[in-house]
Amino acid sequence: MRRCTYASPDARLAIVSTPRGWYLADHVIRPGATLEGHRLRLRVRDALTLAADARQIVVYAHTKDERLARIYMRCVPGMRIAARRGKRILLVRVPLPMADRPS
């Protein structure tokens, strides 16, 4: 497994390469820095989705927070709820064929 961590002074997001795809892991923000996690996701999003589509790799994440699941779905194009197990929500983004990517 390979891990790539993106960070700002107030937020951190790790992407872990697994046999299932790229897992959005270890997403944390400094207390009181409410928009920093969102800003970091936006900075990473386009490169992440372009690379995932080019390599046909699934991007996924877990959360126990319905509000955070909605934020991820708004922030990452194509991210959807794939399953719920108790309070745990699995979010998955299936790669787009490169011909179907918006310009």
Order of alpha helices (4+ residues) and beta strands (2+ residues): beta-beta-beta-alpha-beta-alpha-beta-beta
